[in-house]
Amino acid sequence: MNESTFTAECACERLDIYISEKLGITRSAVKKLIDGGNVTLNGKAPKSSAAVKTGDVVHTNIPDPVVPDLTPEDIPIRIVYEDDDIAVIDKPQGLTVHAGNGNLSGTLVNALLYRLKNLSSIGGVIRPGIVHRIDKDTSGLLVVAKNDAAHLSLSKQLQDKTCAREYYALCEGLFRDKRGTVDTFIGRHPTDRVKMAVVSEEKGRRAVTHYEVVKLFSKGYTFVKFSLETGRTHQIRVHCAHLGHPIVGDPVYGYKKQKFNLNGQLLHAFRLSLDHPRTGERMTFESPLPDYFEKVLETLKRSGEL
């Protein structure tokens, strides 16, 4: 429990603005405190819009964070490789990697807790073993750390760009260049907080994606291989949209009207290369395209390739 009491030295038009500036938290976080009965103004329960006058006494009480209790769940997952230090998982489309936004069940972490004896603790109780992640509706490979030493090694490999991650995607439209690199800054979308976007250097973090065209289809689609130099949230999806070629089936960055019956974007992490944390051995893992992805490609092949 973290309690604070302030005596206003000057007037402020809104209580939520006053508390936000005093505590250094967002106004939405302040509203939750007020709605939860954790703020008083001169000893009374106030509204967020209440005016603060000079000499007013504002008391805030920030409750201790609730540590969630994650339950092991018998969720089918494909373990490509496992030893005492790491496990490589082939994640299916539709499975969220870890809990968040109040969702504490039905995730890859719940499945890992059920199937693996040990997971690293560095990611905390919400993300045990999770070194990197892929989006819920993206399929494919990711590595899990079973102890803290392995976690630190894998994290350093990601930071040093020695852990290689390659993806296949089907994109809208025809790419003009056979290969290229997208080098931008990615941050939160300025008006839609659910989305990420290409932004200025001051508002984002550098994101670098390399691409190579695999096939062009006469129906107006491009099958592309991507490799990540950085790993920002939604990076490939944002970069594809930025190029004017959103990923087919992407419900956030893609076209609203879809010609295929899909449950998410056609983006698959097909290859993962890393140095084993204990032995240093270079290891490469591959995952075949999911059936629903292959089915779309076969349909396009029948219509003709360019």
Solvent accessible surface area in square Angstrom, and as a share of the most:
residue,aa,sasa,rsa
1,M,132,0.59
2,N,91,0.47
3,E,107,0.48
4,S,30,0.20
5,T,83,0.48
6,F,44,0.18
7,T,83,0.48
8,A,2,0.02
9,E,152,0.68
10,C,87,0.52
11,A,71,0.55
12,C,26,0.15
13,E,129,0.58
14,R,74,0.27
15,L,0,0.00
16,D,7,0.04
17,I,39,0.20
18,Y,16,0.06
19,I,0,0.00
20,S,19,0.13
21,E,131,0.59
22,K,96,0.41
23,L,46,0.23
24,G,68,0.65
25,I,53,0.27
26,T,88,0.51
27,R,113,0.41
28,S,75,0.48
29,A,35,0.28
30,V,0,0.00
31,K,107,0.45
32,K,153,0.65
33,L,18,0.09
34,I,16,0.08
35,D,99,0.51
36,G,54,0.52
37,G,59,0.56
38,N,30,0.15
39,V,2,0.01
40,T,43,0.25
41,L,22,0.11
42,N,82,0.42
43,G,65,0.62
44,K,155,0.65
45,A,95,0.74
46,P,23,0.15
47,K,155,0.66
48,S,19,0.12
49,S,61,0.39
50,A,27,0.21
51,A,59,0.46
52,V,1,0.01
53,K,138,0.58
54,T,93,0.54
55,G,43,0.41
56,D,19,0.10
57,V,61,0.35
58,V,0,0.00
59,H,54,0.24
60,T,1,0.00
61,N,32,0.16
62,I,55,0.28
63,P,60,0.38
64,D,89,0.46
65,P,122,0.77
66,V,137,0.79
67,V,105,0.60
68,P,32,0.20
69,D,123,0.64
70,L,23,0.12
71,T,80,0.47
72,P,69,0.44
73,E,44,0.20
74,D,90,0.47
75,I,33,0.17
76,P,109,0.68
77,I,27,0.14
78,R,122,0.44
79,I,57,0.29
80,V,47,0.27
81,Y,68,0.26
82,E,81,0.36
83,D,38,0.20
84,D,118,0.61
85,D,7,0.03
86,I,0,0.00
87,A,0,0.00
88,V,0,0.00
89,I,0,0.00
90,D,21,0.11
91,K,1,0.01
92,P,62,0.39
93,Q,37,0.16
94,G,37,0.36
95,L,15,0.08
96,T,42,0.24
97,V,5,0.03
98,H,21,0.10
99,A,2,0.02
100,G,38,0.36
101,N,170,0.87
102,G,74,0.71
103,N,67,0.34
104,L,68,0.34
105,S,62,0.40
106,G,37,0.36
107,T,1,0.01
108,L,0,0.00
109,V,0,0.00
110,N,0,0.00
111,A,0,0.00
112,L,0,0.00
113,L,56,0.28
114,Y,113,0.43
115,R,94,0.34
116,L,11,0.05
117,K,198,0.84
118,N,93,0.48
119,L,33,0.17
120,S,2,0.01
121,S,75,0.48
122,I,80,0.41
123,G,28,0.27
124,G,35,0.33
125,V,84,0.48
126,I,47,0.24
127,R,111,0.40
128,P,16,0.10
129,G,0,0.00
130,I,14,0.07
131,V,23,0.13
132,H,20,0.09
133,R,110,0.40
134,I,9,0.05
135,D,23,0.12
136,K,108,0.46
137,D,31,0.16
138,T,2,0.01
139,S,3,0.02
140,G,0,0.00
141,L,5,0.02
142,L,1,0.00
143,V,1,0.01
144,V,0,0.00
145,A,0,0.00
146,K,21,0.09
147,N,44,0.22
148,D,57,0.29
149,A,76,0.59
150,A,1,0.01
151,H,12,0.05
152,L,112,0.56
153,S,33,0.21
154,L,2,0.01
155,S,41,0.26
156,K,124,0.53
157,Q,16,0.07
158,L,36,0.18
159,Q,142,0.63
160,D,72,0.37
161,K,107,0.45
162,T,61,0.35
163,C,6,0.04
164,A,39,0.30
165,R,28,0.10
166,E,26,0.12
167,Y,15,0.06
168,Y,49,0.19
169,A,0,0.00
170,L,0,0.00
171,C,0,0.00
172,E,19,0.08
173,G,28,0.26
174,L,72,0.36
175,F,13,0.06
176,R,236,0.86
177,D,88,0.45
178,K,121,0.51
179,R,155,0.56
180,G,27,0.26
181,T,74,0.43
182,V,10,0.05
183,D,73,0.38
184,T,19,0.11
185,F,57,0.24
186,I,5,0.03
187,G,7,0.07
188,R,116,0.42
189,H,44,0.20
190,P,101,0.63
191,T,118,0.68
192,D,55,0.28
193,R,154,0.56
194,V,110,0.63
195,K,50,0.21
196,M,21,0.09
197,A,17,0.13
198,V,50,0.29
199,V,29,0.17
200,S,53,0.34
201,E,113,0.50
202,E,152,0.68
203,K,157,0.67
204,G,20,0.19
205,R,157,0.57
206,R,115,0.42
207,A,0,0.00
208,V,4,0.02
209,T,0,0.00
210,H,65,0.29
211,Y,24,0.09
212,E,65,0.29
213,V,19,0.11
214,V,65,0.37
215,K,64,0.27
216,L,28,0.14
217,F,0,0.00
218,S,55,0.36
219,K,128,0.54
220,G,22,0.21
221,Y,13,0.05
222,T,0,0.00
223,F,15,0.06
224,V,0,0.00
225,K,53,0.23
226,F,2,0.01
227,S,36,0.23
228,L,25,0.12
229,E,51,0.23
230,T,17,0.10
231,G,45,0.43
232,R,62,0.23
233,T,48,0.28
234,H,38,0.17
235,Q,6,0.03
236,I,7,0.04
237,R,13,0.05
238,V,6,0.03
239,H,1,0.00
240,C,0,0.00
241,A,37,0.28
242,H,100,0.45
243,L,62,0.31
244,G,46,0.44
245,H,34,0.15
246,P,8,0.05
247,I,1,0.01
248,V,1,0.00
249,G,7,0.07
250,D,1,0.00
251,P,95,0.60
252,V,52,0.30
253,Y,25,0.10
254,G,19,0.18
255,Y,115,0.44
256,K,205,0.87
257,K,186,0.79
258,Q,64,0.29
259,K,169,0.72
260,F,38,0.16
261,N,157,0.81
262,L,36,0.18
263,N,134,0.69
264,G,3,0.02
265,Q,2,0.01
266,L,1,0.00
267,L,9,0.05
268,H,2,0.01
269,A,4,0.03
270,F,10,0.04
271,R,68,0.25
272,L,1,0.01
273,S,10,0.07
274,L,0,0.00
275,D,44,0.23
276,H,13,0.06
277,P,33,0.20
278,R,170,0.62
279,T,95,0.55
280,G,48,0.46
281,E,103,0.46
282,R,115,0.42
283,M,23,0.10
284,T,76,0.44
285,F,21,0.09
286,E,97,0.44
287,S,8,0.05
288,P,101,0.63
289,L,27,0.13
290,P,28,0.18
291,D,124,0.64
292,Y,72,0.27
293,F,1,0.00
294,E,68,0.31
295,K,149,0.63
296,V,9,0.05
297,L,6,0.03
298,E,76,0.34
299,T,53,0.31
300,L,4,0.02
301,K,69,0.29
302,R,183,0.67
303,S,52,0.33
304,G,25,0.24
305,E,87,0.39
306,L,130,0.65
